[in-house]
Amino acid sequence: MSLCRVDVYGGKRHALIIRMERSRIRLMTKSKAMSKAWTYTRRTMLLGSSFLGSAFFGGVTLPTPNRPQRKVAMVLKAVDSPFVVGCTQDGITSLRYRNDAYDTDYVLPGAVLGTAHARVRRAGSEWHTLRTGVDATKPMHSAALELAARDAGVLLTTRLAVDEAGLTWEIMLRNDGMASVEVGDLYFPMPMNTEFPAGQPASVAVLKHSFVSGHGSHIFWIRGNSTGPFLMLLPEADTSLEYWDVHKDSAEASGTWCAYILGGAAAGEAVAAGTRWRQPTHSLSLSPAEQRRYSLRFQWVANYEAARRAIADAGLVDVEVMPGMTVPNDLHVDIALASSIPVERIEAEFTGDTVVQRLPDRAGRRLWRVRFSRLGENRLTLHQPGARQTFLEFSATEPVETMMKKRATFIVKRQHRDPSKWYDGLFGEWNMETQVLLGPDNYDRIKGWRIYEVTCDDPGLSKPAYLATKNAEHPDVAEVAALDRYIDTFVWGGLQRTTQEAYAYGLYGIPDWKQNRESSDPGPKGRLHIWRPYDYPHIFAMYLAMHRIARDHPAIPTRQSARDYLVRAYGTALAMFTVPMRVVMWSAYRTGFYNECVIPELVSALTTAGLTREAATLEAHWARKVRAFVDPKADLFKSEYPFDSTAFESTQALARSALDDPVAMGVSKAAARAFSERQIAANLFCRGWLEPAYYYLGSDYRHTAGDAYTLTYMAQMGGWALLDHALNDADDPHPLLRLGYASQLSAWALLNSGPASAGHGYWYPGEENDGAAGGGFEPAPSGTTWLGQPHHRGTWYYSCEIDLGFCGAVRAAATIVADDPIFGQVCHGGIMETFAHTLRIWPRDGVRRRLNVRLQSLRLDLVLLDARFRADRPIILNLGAGWISLTPEPFAPSGSGVSFELRYDDGRKRKEVIDITDSQLVVRLPAARLPRVQVR
């Protein structure tokens, strides 16, 4: 299909034709002076084409390719059923909720749901594949849909029937032959409506959340507006799921996700090809005349809590954990299990390296405490009566602070330091598999347009952003010097335009600044390729962190003054709002960018430094962005793709500003509150919550759901958002405290670190890889990463953009004490002992500056501004006498006092400076806010 538009661009008039050719976009321009054509993938178009300025940002909506038509020949009926099920003789073609408020069909147009596939063989024969289809012996009727397949003496049938509460899916295998038959695989494709076309309402499509793990398996789908009901599919009786993959050439629909009841053959082939699949799989032997039946059931649930109840009521296991499923080995993890068939015991994969302790039951759940000492993946098996098993995958890591420091050390170690090279100072990409350092002279296995990953854009700019963010908390002389070298030799006058150039503070995009600066094209495809606003926050976050280092850590040498770094941070932030708009009319006001959440802190720093005009200017731009997002029509999922999960650090920061100062932001309190709830619901919509595996729980999901690229940078960035919302805005903070903390810990599982005794890391052992990181996790048995390398389940061997996530983890790091309704009194990110009315707390969050208390009897937030809590001394919270005692570790070794910020339950903050006496700091709590009940 084609769309023609006449546009003025670069002072010339062109006829632009956009032709959709499958997954590619064909662009053609025609004028008297030229006739050109380009073929782009979507990513190429979005990142590298001058077409951006005129078409994408000028208001053209790209046409959606023609989609297959939905066919319905019959409707399955049942009295008072909430299901409206349309079908043909081939299967279900439409699945809706009766009297739904939204136009949502859960089946992909043109596809059929309800088929089953089996791979069978007899001794000495090859595999035969059966796929259920029209069963001539079963005429269509309104009560049920029956499909069948016969081959090699095996009968495979499926039956789908609607009743007053649900939709039951029965699958049967029978051996009609004279000899035994082996069933290697039995699986069912799920061609659901999970495509998010541009320009369509969010309620049109749905996102899959799946947990394939034995008898505890469950699958559910949520529509894009986060509004219930959710569609759930739960195994019944003795049915379990053990394997999944994505069939590229499925008969149901290309790229269809398939769940396996039996996966022995497929998993065996994947293992032979190198997969790291870790769950046990099975084949089945059927004797002559023997048959097996399996059953699953669709049902509607109102919300997440109703989904949890449905899981437990069905005899599956609903799992809650604290603090997460990526577990630093200086902390324990508590596990709370709910099921109508109670879990009897937990079996560790590595019994000699795991301590499993049963705790007293609480809140209708069985509780356990587990400590892992073996780094890397650790599987726990939950045993229920009747040989029922569910598998929980955890990842054990080094302590968070150790990982923060090791990652920074590693980045500096991989800095290019050759004054003869134009990229002197660049922090290089690293291949963990081959231990090769990448640079502009060696892109290793990164090919084609993706080579930009090495020098610029989000991947290239994430490393200095993280390094600076970490050093603002834990400064190191050599690391700060490396940052200054990067700024002086790679950024200023290279990557970034100086104040002596037009478009000052502009940042060059792909493929690298050298090619753009030396381009013969004076426009946006060359010497003005400074229009991607996503790039700017990483650099102004870096400058702001360098300002903090120079301001707060006077013993650390820096090449510039704190004020100079602050001015550059301001200039870069202002350029984000102005330069892309001037060059290609790309507005920074309607898209959420990662790391831009530091803008309110930057405004505050400018004010404190006396740069009030600059502070007011930047705050005005930020307020304009707040108003754009508070608008109910704002698209929270739009990025460089029609559907993405990358905005939800930014949206929480925007909501925070709107809620805290609605007058300054130009919004009403009601509108701010509505936006806050809307954006946090969107954050949850594309985040693993009920899926208890370390690579799902807390991870954001892109359009591929949990099938590919999990534990992205937005897992931790969005985790900060959840924690900020839980601590400040949620009526019941505890569910989101658990999920938020699990999120901000989650992607540390991608860090390859460990002591020598553990091989210096789980994923790619070796001392040279200690502190290296993968850019994402691939949960599928095999496939290709976003960067184009084959994988066999596990982490990438390039770090790509993951340091953005580590930035979010540093910002989110806090020790949180709470009265959790499931686990009791808990300490997220720390160790706690309770003695009557006194709590002794050892922070283990990695930063050691923030303490949040959310007890029934007391709510407060304590932030040290120029010191850390000593790691080896507890914070003592005496609720009876009303004081907090701590041993500070001042940033300035000679400091005699400590500045801190304290906020009580009324929301008001106060800042104080208290002298250190005998190495101790004692903060008195006002009597009016002391608890009236004693700690239990």
PEVENLIN-V749290 format. One record per helix or strand. SS is the DSSP state (H for helix, E for strand). FROM is the first residue (numbers start at 1). TO is the last residue. Records with the same first field share a line. If there is no record, write none. Layout:
SS = FROM-TO  FROM-TO
//
This chain:
E = 2-9  12-21  24-30  35-41  74-76  83-88  91-97  107-107  113-113  117-121  128-131  133-134  144-151  154-162  167-175  181-189  192-192  206-211  214-214  218-223  230-235  241-241  243-247  256-263  284-286  291-301  318-322  326-328  333-338  343-348  354-362  365-372  376-384  388-397  415-415  427-427  430-431  436-437  439-439  442-442  492-492  496-496  507-507  687-688  693-693  697-697  700-700  702-702  705-705  710-710  751-752  772-773  777-778  783-784  790-791  794-795  815-820  824-828  830-835  838-843  850-854  859-864  867-869  875-878  883-886  888-890  897-904  909-915  917-917  920-924
H = 42-48  51-56  202-204  264-272  304-313  351-353  400-413  448-454  457-473  477-491  513-517  533-552  562-584  596-608  612-630  650-660  662-665  669-685  713-728  734-750  756-758  767-769  802-812  927-929
//
